[in-house]
Amino acid sequence: MQDFGHILDNRVLLVSLSACFIAQAIKLVVDLVKNQKLNVRALVTTGGMPSSHSALVAALATEVGQQTGLDSPDFAIATIFAIIVMYDAAGVRQAAGKQARILNQIIDELFQEKPEFNEDRLKELLGHTPVQVIVGFLLGVAISFVANFIYG
């Protein structure tokens, strides 16, 4: 049980997860403003503004850099990891979302008059636009700096 206490003392972990949760909460607000109704599912969805994955890894790299120094191997690893995650969010996952949208259209047209075909639709909102990734990145960096200012 003492190990759990150490986890709660891990500021890198707590700040990174906080950045992710804050980004997801912002998605809820963005969805509320956009659709004029509360959709709690926005708290756990992928895609959308801002990228919570980008916020998480940006906060992680920034916090590691602040604690271990920008010349540390830990910062280098966290930064490379962040770049890979953000590239994937804006590239590969966004392309998969576009493919899902096209496949859903094809399935709708092909099986329009066949009610026995009842497969679930593919999830279309998978990735992020570059702007969503950049906003998530900036949010993560800002949260890390604010946490460092507050907690020293």
DSSP file (Angstrom, degrees, kcal/mol; ACC not computed):
  #  RESIDUE AA STRUCTURE BP1 BP2  ACC     N-H-->O    O-->H-N    N-H-->O    O-->H-N    TCO  KAPPA ALPHA  PHI   PSI    X-CA   Y-CA   Z-CA
    1    1 A M     >        0   0    0      0, 0.0     4,-1.0     0, 0.0     3,-0.4   0.000 360.0 360.0 360.0 -26.2    0.0    0.0    0.0
    2    2 A Q  H  >  +     0   0    0      1,-0.2     4,-1.3     2,-0.2     3,-0.2   0.836 360.0  61.7 -64.5 -31.6    3.0    2.3    0.5
    3    3 A D  H  > S+     0   0    0      1,-0.2     4,-1.6     2,-0.2    -1,-0.2   0.854  97.0  58.0 -62.8 -34.7    3.7    2.0   -3.2
    4    4 A F  H  > S+     0   0    0     -3,-0.4     4,-1.8     1,-0.2    -1,-0.2   0.881 102.0  55.0 -63.4 -37.3    0.4    3.6   -4.0
    5    5 A G  H  X S+     0   0    0     -4,-1.0     4,-0.8     1,-0.2    -1,-0.2   0.866 104.9  53.4 -62.2 -36.6    1.4    6.6   -1.9
    6    6 A H  H  < S+     0   0    0     -4,-1.3     3,-0.5     1,-0.2     4,-0.4   0.866 104.6  55.0 -66.5 -35.8    4.5    7.0   -4.0
    7    7 A I  H >< S+     0   0    0     -4,-1.6     3,-1.3     1,-0.2    -1,-0.2   0.913 105.5  52.1 -62.5 -41.3    2.4    7.0   -7.1
    8    8 A L  H 3< S+     0   0    0     -4,-1.8    -1,-0.2     1,-0.3    -2,-0.2   0.694 107.2  53.9 -69.7 -17.3    0.4    9.9   -5.7
    9    9 A D  T 3< S+     0   0    0     -4,-0.8     2,-1.3    -3,-0.5    -1,-0.3   0.491  80.8 105.0 -89.8  -5.2    3.7   11.7   -5.1
   10   10 A N    <>  -     0   0    0     -3,-1.3     4,-2.5    -4,-0.4     5,-0.2  -0.629  48.5-176.7 -81.9  96.9    4.8   11.3   -8.8
   11   11 A R  H  > S+     0   0    0     -2,-1.3     4,-2.9     1,-0.2     5,-0.3   0.848  79.3  58.5 -66.0 -34.3    4.2   14.8  -10.1
   12   12 A V  H  > S+     0   0    0      1,-0.2     4,-2.0     2,-0.2    -1,-0.2   0.944 111.6  41.9 -58.7 -46.9    5.1   13.8  -13.7
   13   13 A L  H  > S+     0   0    0      2,-0.2     4,-2.6     1,-0.2     5,-0.3   0.934 116.5  47.2 -65.7 -47.6    2.4   11.2  -13.7
   14   14 A L  H  X S+     0   0    0     -4,-2.5     4,-2.3     1,-0.2    -2,-0.2   0.901 113.7  46.7 -65.1 -41.9   -0.2   13.4  -11.9
   15   15 A V  H  X S+     0   0    0     -4,-2.9     4,-2.3     2,-0.2    -1,-0.2   0.913 113.4  49.6 -67.0 -41.5    0.4   16.5  -14.2
   16   16 A S  H  X S+     0   0    0     -4,-2.0     4,-1.8    -5,-0.3    -2,-0.2   0.936 113.9  44.1 -63.1 -47.2    0.3   14.4  -17.3
   17   17 A L  H  X S+     0   0    0     -4,-2.6     4,-2.6     1,-0.2    -1,-0.2   0.879 111.4  54.8 -65.9 -37.2   -3.0   12.7  -16.4
   18   18 A S  H  X S+     0   0    0     -4,-2.3     4,-2.8    -5,-0.3     5,-0.2   0.909 106.0  52.1 -61.2 -41.5   -4.4   16.0  -15.3
   19   19 A A  H  X S+     0   0    0     -4,-2.3     4,-2.2     2,-0.2    -1,-0.2   0.902 110.5  48.6 -60.9 -41.0   -3.6   17.5  -18.7
   20   20 A C  H  X S+     0   0    0     -4,-1.8     4,-2.2     2,-0.2    -2,-0.2   0.933 113.4  46.0 -64.4 -46.5   -5.4   14.6  -20.3
   21   21 A F  H  X S+     0   0    0     -4,-2.6     4,-2.3     2,-0.2    -2,-0.2   0.887 112.3  50.6 -65.8 -39.1   -8.5   14.9  -18.1
   22   22 A I  H  X S+     0   0    0     -4,-2.8     4,-2.3     2,-0.2    -1,-0.2   0.912 109.7  50.9 -65.3 -41.5   -8.6   18.7  -18.6
   23   23 A A  H  X S+     0   0    0     -4,-2.2     4,-2.0    -5,-0.2    -2,-0.2   0.912 110.5  49.2 -61.5 -42.1   -8.4   18.2  -22.3
   24   24 A Q  H  X S+     0   0    0     -4,-2.2     4,-1.6     1,-0.2    -1,-0.2   0.891 109.8  51.4 -64.8 -38.4  -11.3   15.8  -22.2
   25   25 A A  H  X S+     0   0    0     -4,-2.3     4,-1.8     1,-0.2    -1,-0.2   0.884 107.6  52.8 -65.0 -37.7  -13.3   18.2  -20.0
   26   26 A I  H  X S+     0   0    0     -4,-2.3     4,-3.0     1,-0.2    -1,-0.2   0.889 104.5  56.3 -63.9 -38.1  -12.7   20.9  -22.6
   27   27 A K  H  X S+     0   0    0     -4,-2.0     4,-2.8     1,-0.2    -1,-0.2   0.895 104.3  53.6 -58.6 -39.3  -14.0   18.5  -25.3
   28   28 A L  H  X S+     0   0    0     -4,-1.6     4,-2.2     2,-0.2    11,-0.3   0.923 111.2  44.9 -60.7 -44.8  -17.2   18.3  -23.3
   29   29 A V  H  X S+     0   0    0     -4,-1.8     4,-2.6     2,-0.2     5,-0.2   0.918 113.0  50.3 -66.5 -44.0  -17.6   22.1  -23.2
   30   30 A V  H  X S+     0   0    0     -4,-3.0     4,-2.5     1,-0.2    -2,-0.2   0.923 112.5  47.5 -59.6 -44.6  -16.8   22.4  -27.0
   31   31 A D  H  X S+     0   0    0     -4,-2.8     4,-2.8    -5,-0.2     6,-0.4   0.888 110.8  52.0 -64.2 -39.3  -19.4   19.7  -27.7
   32   32 A L  H  X S+     0   0    0     -4,-2.2     4,-1.6    -5,-0.2     5,-0.3   0.920 113.3  43.5 -62.9 -45.0  -21.9   21.4  -25.5
   33   33 A V  H  < S+     0   0    0     -4,-2.6    -2,-0.2     2,-0.2    -1,-0.2   0.908 117.5  46.5 -66.4 -41.8  -21.4   24.8  -27.3
   34   34 A K  H  < S+     0   0    0     -4,-2.5    -2,-0.2    -5,-0.2    -1,-0.2   0.910 126.5  25.6 -68.5 -44.1  -21.4   23.2  -30.7
   35   35 A N  H  < S-     0   0    0     -4,-2.8    -1,-0.2     2,-0.2    -2,-0.2   0.459  94.9-129.8-104.8  -3.3  -24.5   20.9  -30.3
   36   36 A Q  S  < S+     0   0    0     -4,-1.6     2,-0.3    -5,-0.3    -4,-0.1   0.752  78.6  86.2  59.2  26.4  -26.4   22.9  -27.6
   37   37 A K  S    S-     0   0    0     -6,-0.4     2,-0.5    -5,-0.3    -2,-0.2  -0.987  84.1-104.8-152.7 151.1  -26.8   19.8  -25.5
   38   38 A L        -     0   0    0     -2,-0.3     2,-0.5    -3,-0.1     3,-0.1  -0.625  32.3-178.1 -79.5 122.8  -24.8   18.0  -22.8
   39   39 A N    >   -     0   0    0     -2,-0.5     3,-2.1   -11,-0.3     4,-0.2  -0.874   8.6-172.8-123.1  95.6  -23.2   14.8  -24.1
   40   40 A V  G >  S+     0   0    0     -2,-0.5     3,-2.0     1,-0.3     4,-0.2   0.745  79.8  74.0 -62.5 -23.9  -21.3   13.1  -21.3
   41   41 A R  G >  S+     0   0    0      1,-0.3     3,-1.8     2,-0.2     4,-0.5   0.743  78.0  76.6 -61.8 -21.2  -19.8   10.6  -23.8
   42   42 A A  G <  S+     0   0    0     -3,-2.1     3,-0.5     1,-0.3    -1,-0.3   0.739  82.2  68.8 -60.9 -21.1  -17.6   13.5  -25.0
   43   43 A L  G <  S+     0   0    0     -3,-2.0    -1,-0.3     1,-0.2    -2,-0.2   0.732 111.2  29.2 -69.2 -21.3  -15.5   12.8  -21.8
   44   44 A V  S <  S+     0   0    0     -3,-1.8    -1,-0.2    -4,-0.2    -2,-0.2   0.258  94.9 111.9-124.2  12.0  -14.4    9.5  -23.1
   45   45 A T        -     0   0    0     -4,-0.5     2,-0.2    -3,-0.5   -18,-0.1  -0.530  59.4-129.3 -88.2 155.2  -14.3    9.9  -26.9
   46   46 A T  S    S+     0   0    0     79,-0.3    81,-0.1    -2,-0.2    -2,-0.1  -0.622  71.7  28.8 -93.1 161.2  -11.3   10.0  -29.2
   47   47 A G  S    S+     0   0    0     79,-0.4    81,-0.2    -2,-0.2     5,-0.1  -0.044  75.8  89.7  78.1 172.5  -10.8   12.7  -31.7
   48   48 A G  S    S-     0   0    0     79,-0.7    -1,-0.2     3,-0.1     4,-0.1  -0.244  74.4 -10.9  93.6 178.5  -12.1   16.3  -31.4
   49   49 A M  S    S+     0   0    0    -22,-0.1   -19,-0.2     2,-0.1   -18,-0.1  -0.843 118.9  16.9-103.4 127.9  -10.8   19.5  -30.0
   50   50 A P  S    S-     0   0    0      0, 0.0     2,-0.7     0, 0.0    83,-0.2   0.724  85.2-121.3 -89.4 171.6   -8.3   19.5  -28.2
   51   51 A S     >  -     0   0    0     81,-2.1     4,-2.0     1,-0.2     5,-0.1  -0.614  19.8-166.4 -73.0 114.6   -6.3   16.3  -28.6
   52   52 A S  H  > S+     0   0    0     -2,-0.7     4,-2.5     2,-0.2    -1,-0.2   0.827  88.7  56.7 -72.3 -30.6   -6.1   14.8  -25.1
   53   53 A H  H  > S+     0   0    0      2,-0.2     4,-2.5     1,-0.2     5,-0.2   0.928 108.9  46.4 -63.2 -43.6   -3.3   12.5  -26.2
   54   54 A S  H  > S+     0   0    0      1,-0.2     4,-2.4     2,-0.2     5,-0.3   0.902 111.9  50.9 -65.2 -40.7   -1.3   15.4  -27.3
   55   55 A A  H  X S+     0   0    0     -4,-2.0     4,-2.3     2,-0.2     5,-0.2   0.919 111.6  48.8 -61.7 -43.2   -2.0   17.3  -24.1
   56   56 A L  H  X S+     0   0    0     -4,-2.5     4,-2.3     1,-0.2    -2,-0.2   0.951 115.8  40.2 -62.7 -51.4   -0.9   14.2  -22.1
   57   57 A V  H  X S+     0   0    0     -4,-2.5     4,-2.5     2,-0.2    25,-0.2   0.827 114.8  52.7 -73.3 -29.5    2.4   13.6  -23.9
   58   58 A A  H  X S+     0   0    0     -4,-2.4     4,-2.5    -5,-0.2     5,-0.2   0.917 111.9  45.8 -68.6 -42.4    3.2   17.3  -24.1
   59   59 A A  H  X S+     0   0    0     -4,-2.3     4,-2.8    -5,-0.3     5,-0.3   0.902 112.6  52.6 -64.2 -40.3    2.7   17.6  -20.3
   60   60 A L  H  X S+     0   0    0     -4,-2.3     4,-2.6    -5,-0.2     5,-0.2   0.959 113.1  41.8 -58.5 -53.5    4.7   14.5  -19.8
   61   61 A A  H  X S+     0   0    0     -4,-2.5     4,-2.5    17,-0.3    -2,-0.2   0.903 116.8  48.6 -64.0 -41.6    7.7   15.7  -21.8
   62   62 A T  H  X S+     0   0    0     -4,-2.5     4,-2.3     2,-0.2    -1,-0.2   0.922 113.1  46.7 -65.5 -43.8    7.5   19.2  -20.4
   63   63 A E  H  X S+     0   0    0     -4,-2.8     4,-2.0     2,-0.2     5,-0.2   0.907 112.8  49.2 -65.9 -42.0    7.3   18.0  -16.8
   64   64 A V  H  X S+     0   0    0     -4,-2.6     4,-3.0    -5,-0.3     5,-0.5   0.924 111.7  50.3 -61.9 -43.5   10.2   15.5  -17.4
   65   65 A G  H  X S+     0   0    0     -4,-2.5     4,-1.6     1,-0.2    -2,-0.2   0.889 111.1  48.3 -61.7 -40.0   12.2   18.3  -18.9
   66   66 A Q  H  < S+     0   0    0     -4,-2.3    -1,-0.2     1,-0.2    -2,-0.2   0.841 119.2  38.8 -69.5 -32.5   11.5   20.6  -16.0
   67   67 A Q  H  < S+     0   0    0     -4,-2.0    -2,-0.2    -5,-0.2    -1,-0.2   0.834 130.3  24.1 -88.8 -33.2   12.4   18.0  -13.4
   68   68 A T  H  < S-     0   0    0     -4,-3.0    -3,-0.2    -5,-0.2    -2,-0.2   0.553 111.9-102.9-111.5  -9.6   15.4   16.2  -15.0
   69   69 A G    ><  -     0   0    0     -4,-1.6     3,-1.5    -5,-0.5     6,-0.3   0.071  26.9 -93.2  98.4 148.1   16.8   18.9  -17.3
   70   70 A L  T 3  S+     0   0    0      1,-0.3    -1,-0.1    -4,-0.1    -5,-0.1   0.617 123.0  56.7 -72.6 -11.4   16.5   19.4  -21.1
   71   71 A D  T 3  S+     0   0    0     -6,-0.1    -1,-0.3    -3,-0.1    -2,-0.1   0.316  84.5 110.6 -99.6   8.3   19.8   17.5  -21.6
   72   72 A S  S <> S-     0   0    0     -3,-1.5     4,-1.8     1,-0.1     3,-0.1  -0.525  73.6-128.8 -84.8 149.7   18.7   14.4  -19.8
   73   73 A P  H  > S+     0   0    0      0, 0.0     4,-2.6     0, 0.0     5,-0.2   0.843 109.9  60.8 -60.7 -32.8   18.0   11.1  -21.6
   74   74 A D  H  > S+     0   0    0      1,-0.2     4,-2.5     2,-0.2     5,-0.2   0.916 104.8  47.0 -61.4 -42.9   14.6   11.0  -19.8
   75   75 A F  H  > S+     0   0    0     -6,-0.3     4,-2.5     2,-0.2    -1,-0.2   0.898 111.0  52.4 -65.2 -40.0   13.6   14.2  -21.5
   76   76 A A  H  X S+     0   0    0     -4,-1.8     4,-2.5     2,-0.2     5,-0.2   0.930 111.4  46.2 -61.4 -45.2   14.8   12.9  -24.9
   77   77 A I  H  X S+     0   0    0     -4,-2.6     4,-2.5     1,-0.2    -2,-0.2   0.932 113.6  48.1 -63.4 -46.4   12.8    9.7  -24.5
   78   78 A A  H  X S+     0   0    0     -4,-2.5     4,-2.2     1,-0.2   -17,-0.3   0.878 112.5  49.7 -63.1 -37.6    9.6   11.6  -23.4
   79   79 A T  H  X S+     0   0    0     -4,-2.5     4,-2.4     2,-0.2    -2,-0.2   0.925 111.3  47.2 -68.5 -44.9   10.0   14.1  -26.3
   80   80 A I  H  X S+     0   0    0     -4,-2.5     4,-2.3     1,-0.2    -2,-0.2   0.917 112.7  50.6 -62.1 -42.9   10.5   11.3  -28.9
   81   81 A F  H  X S+     0   0    0     -4,-2.5     4,-2.4    -5,-0.2    -1,-0.2   0.916 110.2  50.1 -59.2 -44.1    7.4    9.5  -27.5
   82   82 A A  H  X S+     0   0    0     -4,-2.2     4,-2.6     1,-0.2     5,-0.2   0.909 109.6  50.6 -62.5 -43.0    5.4   12.7  -27.6
   83   83 A I  H  X S+     0   0    0     -4,-2.4     4,-2.5     1,-0.2     5,-0.2   0.921 111.2  48.5 -61.7 -44.1    6.4   13.4  -31.3
   84   84 A I  H  X S+     0   0    0     -4,-2.3     4,-2.5     2,-0.2    -2,-0.2   0.931 113.2  47.0 -62.6 -46.3    5.3    9.8  -32.2
   85   85 A V  H  X S+     0   0    0     -4,-2.4     4,-2.4     1,-0.2    -2,-0.2   0.920 114.7  45.9 -63.1 -44.4    2.0   10.0  -30.4
   86   86 A M  H  X S+     0   0    0     -4,-2.6     4,-1.9     2,-0.2    -1,-0.2   0.883 112.6  50.2 -69.4 -37.4    1.2   13.5  -31.9
   87   87 A Y  H  X S+     0   0    0     -4,-2.5     4,-2.1    -5,-0.2     5,-0.4   0.925 112.2  48.2 -63.3 -43.9    2.2   12.4  -35.4
   88   88 A D  H  <>S+     0   0    0     -4,-2.5     5,-2.5    -5,-0.2     6,-0.5   0.905 109.8  52.4 -62.7 -42.2    0.0    9.3  -35.1
   89   89 A A  H  <5S+     0   0    0     -4,-2.4    39,-2.5     1,-0.2    -1,-0.2   0.892 118.8  35.0 -62.3 -40.1   -3.0   11.3  -33.8
   90   90 A A  H  <5S+     0   0    0     -4,-1.9    -1,-0.2    37,-0.2    -2,-0.2   0.707 131.6  25.8 -88.7 -20.6   -2.8   13.7  -36.8
   91   91 A G  T  X5S+     0   0    0     -4,-2.1     4,-2.3    -5,-0.2    -3,-0.2   0.823 124.3  25.5-106.0 -79.0   -1.7   11.3  -39.4
   92   92 A V  H  >5S+     0   0    0     -5,-0.4     4,-2.2     1,-0.2    -3,-0.2   0.915 124.8  44.9 -62.3 -49.0   -2.5    7.6  -39.2
   93   93 A R  H  ><S+     0   0    0     -5,-2.5     4,-1.8     1,-0.2    34,-0.6   0.857 112.6  51.6 -68.7 -33.9   -5.6    7.8  -36.9
   94   94 A Q  H  > S+     0   0    0     -6,-0.5     4,-2.0    32,-0.2    -1,-0.2   0.911 110.0  49.8 -67.4 -39.9   -7.1   10.7  -38.9
   95   95 A A  H  X S+     0   0    0     -4,-2.3     4,-2.3     1,-0.2    -2,-0.2   0.894 108.7  52.7 -63.4 -39.4   -6.6    8.7  -42.1
   96   96 A A  H  X S+     0   0    0     -4,-2.2     4,-2.2     1,-0.2    -1,-0.2   0.878 107.6  52.4 -63.4 -36.9   -8.3    5.7  -40.5
   97   97 A G  H  X S+     0   0    0     -4,-1.8     4,-2.0     2,-0.2    -1,-0.2   0.890 108.6  49.5 -65.0 -40.0  -11.2    7.9  -39.6
   98   98 A K  H  X S+     0   0    0     -4,-2.0     4,-2.1     2,-0.2    -2,-0.2   0.908 110.9  50.1 -65.0 -41.6  -11.6    9.0  -43.2
   99   99 A Q  H  X S+     0   0    0     -4,-2.3     4,-2.8     1,-0.2    -2,-0.2   0.906 109.1  51.9 -63.0 -40.9  -11.5    5.4  -44.4
  100  100 A A  H  X S+     0   0    0     -4,-2.2     4,-2.5     1,-0.2    22,-0.3   0.902 108.2  51.6 -62.2 -40.8  -14.2    4.5  -41.8
  101  101 A R  H  X S+     0   0    0     -4,-2.0     4,-1.8    23,-0.2    -1,-0.2   0.919 112.2  45.9 -61.6 -44.6  -16.4    7.3  -43.1
  102  102 A I  H  X S+     0   0    0     -4,-2.1     4,-2.4     2,-0.2    -2,-0.2   0.920 112.8  49.9 -65.6 -44.6  -16.1    6.1  -46.7
  103  103 A L  H  X S+     0   0    0     -4,-2.8     4,-2.8     1,-0.2     5,-0.2   0.895 108.7  52.8 -62.5 -39.9  -16.7    2.5  -45.7
  104  104 A N  H  X S+     0   0    0     -4,-2.5     4,-2.5     2,-0.2    -1,-0.2   0.900 109.5  49.4 -61.8 -40.2  -19.8    3.5  -43.8
  105  105 A Q  H  X S+     0   0    0     -4,-1.8     4,-2.2     2,-0.2    -2,-0.2   0.925 111.7  48.3 -63.5 -44.5  -21.1    5.3  -46.8
  106  106 A I  H  X S+     0   0    0     -4,-2.4     4,-2.8     1,-0.2     5,-0.2   0.932 112.8  47.6 -61.7 -46.5  -20.5    2.3  -49.0
  107  107 A I  H  X S+     0   0    0     -4,-2.8     4,-2.5     1,-0.2    -1,-0.2   0.909 110.3  52.9 -62.4 -42.4  -22.2    0.0  -46.6
  108  108 A D  H  < S+     0   0    0     -4,-2.5    -1,-0.2    -5,-0.2    -2,-0.2   0.914 114.2  42.2 -58.7 -43.2  -25.2    2.3  -46.3
  109  109 A E  H >< S+     0   0    0     -4,-2.2     3,-0.6     1,-0.2    -2,-0.2   0.899 117.3  45.5 -72.7 -41.1  -25.6    2.4  -50.1
  110  110 A L  H 3< S+     0   0    0     -4,-2.8     3,-0.3     1,-0.2    -2,-0.2   0.874 123.6  32.2 -70.7 -37.7  -25.0   -1.3  -50.7
  111  111 A F  T >< S+     0   0    0     -4,-2.5     3,-1.5    -5,-0.2    -1,-0.2   0.049  79.1 119.3-112.0  25.2  -27.2   -2.6  -47.9
  112  112 A Q  T <  S+     0   0    0     -3,-0.6    -1,-0.2     1,-0.3    -2,-0.1   0.848  85.3  35.5 -59.1 -36.8  -29.9    0.1  -47.8
  113  113 A E  T 3  S+     0   0    0     -3,-0.3    -1,-0.3    -4,-0.2    -2,-0.1   0.079  99.8  85.5-108.2  23.0  -32.7   -2.3  -48.6
  114  114 A K    X   +     0   0    0     -3,-1.5     3,-1.8     1,-0.1    -1,-0.1  -0.780  47.7 177.6-125.1  87.1  -31.4   -5.3  -46.7
  115  115 A P  T 3  S+     0   0    0      0, 0.0    -1,-0.1     0, 0.0    -4,-0.0   0.696  75.3  71.9 -65.1 -17.8  -32.5   -5.0  -43.0
  116  116 A E  T 3  S+     0   0    0      1,-0.1     2,-0.9     2,-0.0    -5,-0.0   0.715  80.2  82.5 -72.0 -17.3  -30.9   -8.4  -42.2
  117  117 A F    <   +     0   0    0     -3,-1.8    -3,-0.1    -6,-0.2    -1,-0.1  -0.776  53.0 154.7 -86.2 107.8  -27.5   -6.7  -42.5
  118  118 A N        +     0   0    0     -2,-0.9    -1,-0.1     2,-0.0     2,-0.1  -0.152   7.9 150.7-132.1  41.4  -27.1   -5.0  -39.1
  119  119 A E        -     0   0    0      1,-0.1     3,-0.1     3,-0.0     2,-0.1  -0.423  53.5 -99.9 -69.9 148.4  -23.4   -4.6  -38.4
  120  120 A D        -     0   0    0      1,-0.1    -1,-0.1    -2,-0.1     2,-0.1  -0.373  41.2-106.2 -65.9 147.7  -22.4   -1.7  -36.3
  121  121 A R        -     0   0    0      1,-0.1     2,-0.2    -3,-0.1    -1,-0.1  -0.420  37.8-103.9 -71.5 151.0  -21.1    1.3  -38.1
  122  122 A L        -     0   0    0    -22,-0.3     2,-0.4    -2,-0.1    -1,-0.1  -0.492  38.1-103.3 -73.7 145.6  -17.4    2.0  -37.9
  123  123 A K        -     0   0    0     -2,-0.2   -23,-0.2     1,-0.2   -22,-0.1  -0.580  37.4-174.9 -71.9 124.5  -16.2    4.7  -35.6
  124  124 A E        +     0   0    0     -2,-0.4     2,-1.4     1,-0.2     3,-0.4   0.781  65.1  71.1 -95.5 -30.6  -15.4    7.8  -37.8
  125  125 A L        +     0   0    0      1,-0.2   -79,-0.3   -78,-0.1    -1,-0.2  -0.663  59.6 126.3 -92.4  86.3  -13.9   10.3  -35.3
  126  126 A L        +     0   0    0     -2,-1.4   -79,-0.4   -33,-0.3   -32,-0.2   0.805  61.1  31.6-107.8 -44.5  -10.6    8.6  -34.6
  127  127 A G  S    S-     0   0    0    -34,-0.6   -79,-0.7    -3,-0.4     2,-0.3  -0.170  72.5-111.8-108.0-162.9   -7.8   11.1  -35.2
  128  128 A H        -     0   0    0    -39,-2.5   -34,-0.2   -81,-0.2   -79,-0.1  -0.919  19.0-115.8-133.3 154.6   -7.2   14.8  -35.1
  129  129 A T     >  -     0   0    0     -2,-0.3     4,-1.9     1,-0.1     5,-0.2  -0.498  42.4-105.3 -77.4 160.9   -6.6   17.7  -37.4
  130  130 A P  H  > S+     0   0    0      0, 0.0     4,-2.6     0, 0.0     5,-0.2   0.873 122.5  55.3 -56.3 -36.4   -3.2   19.4  -37.0
  131  131 A V  H  > S+     0   0    0      1,-0.2     4,-2.7     2,-0.2     5,-0.2   0.914 106.1  50.5 -63.8 -42.1   -4.9   22.3  -35.2
  132  132 A Q  H  > S+     0   0    0      1,-0.2   -81,-2.1     2,-0.2     4,-2.0   0.878 112.1  48.0 -63.0 -37.5   -6.4   20.0  -32.6
  133  133 A V  H  X S+     0   0    0     -4,-1.9     4,-2.6     2,-0.2    -2,-0.2   0.918 112.2  48.6 -68.2 -43.9   -3.0   18.4  -32.0
  134  134 A I  H  X S+     0   0    0     -4,-2.6     4,-2.8     2,-0.2     5,-0.2   0.914 111.7  49.0 -64.0 -42.8   -1.3   21.8  -31.7
  135  135 A V  H  X S+     0   0    0     -4,-2.7     4,-2.5     2,-0.2    -1,-0.2   0.915 112.1  49.1 -63.7 -41.8   -3.9   23.0  -29.2
  136  136 A G  H  X S+     0   0    0     -4,-2.0     4,-2.5    -5,-0.2    -2,-0.2   0.911 111.5  49.9 -61.3 -42.5   -3.6   19.8  -27.2
  137  137 A F  H  X S+     0   0    0     -4,-2.6     4,-2.4     2,-0.2    -2,-0.2   0.947 112.3  46.3 -59.7 -50.5    0.2   20.2  -27.2
  138  138 A L  H  X S+     0   0    0     -4,-2.8     4,-2.5     1,-0.2    -2,-0.2   0.879 111.9  52.1 -62.3 -38.5    0.0   23.9  -26.1
  139  139 A L  H  X S+     0   0    0     -4,-2.5     4,-2.7    -5,-0.2    -1,-0.2   0.930 110.2  48.2 -62.5 -46.0   -2.5   22.9  -23.4
  140  140 A G  H  X S+     0   0    0     -4,-2.5     4,-2.0     2,-0.2    -2,-0.2   0.909 113.0  47.1 -62.2 -43.5   -0.2   20.2  -22.0
  141  141 A V  H  X S+     0   0    0     -4,-2.4     4,-2.3     2,-0.2    -1,-0.2   0.931 113.3  49.2 -63.2 -45.4    2.8   22.5  -22.0
  142  142 A A  H  X S+     0   0    0     -4,-2.5     4,-2.7     1,-0.2    -2,-0.2   0.910 109.8  50.7 -62.0 -43.2    0.8   25.2  -20.2
  143  143 A I  H  X S+     0   0    0     -4,-2.7     4,-2.5     1,-0.2    -1,-0.2   0.898 110.3  50.4 -63.0 -39.7   -0.6   22.9  -17.6
  144  144 A S  H  X S+     0   0    0     -4,-2.0     4,-2.3     2,-0.2    -1,-0.2   0.920 112.0  46.5 -64.2 -43.8    2.9   21.6  -16.8
  145  145 A F  H  X S+     0   0    0     -4,-2.3     4,-2.3     2,-0.2    -2,-0.2   0.899 112.7  49.9 -66.4 -39.5    4.3   25.2  -16.4
  146  146 A V  H  X S+     0   0    0     -4,-2.7     4,-2.6     2,-0.2     5,-0.2   0.926 111.5  48.9 -63.5 -44.0    1.3   26.2  -14.3
  147  147 A A  H  X S+     0   0    0     -4,-2.5     4,-3.0     1,-0.2     5,-0.3   0.902 111.5  49.7 -62.1 -40.8    1.8   23.1  -12.1
  148  148 A N  H  X S+     0   0    0     -4,-2.3     4,-1.4     1,-0.2    -1,-0.2   0.879 111.8  48.7 -65.9 -37.3    5.5   23.9  -11.8
  149  149 A F  H  < S+     0   0    0     -4,-2.3    -2,-0.2     2,-0.2    -1,-0.2   0.915 117.5  40.8 -66.8 -43.1    4.7   27.5  -10.8
  150  150 A I  H  < S+     0   0    0     -4,-2.6    -2,-0.2     1,-0.2    -3,-0.2   0.927 128.5  28.1 -72.1 -46.0    2.2   26.4   -8.2
  151  151 A Y  H  <        0   0    0     -4,-3.0    -3,-0.2    -5,-0.2    -2,-0.2   0.448 360.0 360.0-101.4  -1.2    4.1   23.5   -6.7
  152  152 A G     <        0   0    0     -4,-1.4    -4,-0.2    -5,-0.3    -3,-0.1   0.482 360.0 360.0  68.5 360.0    7.6   24.6   -7.4
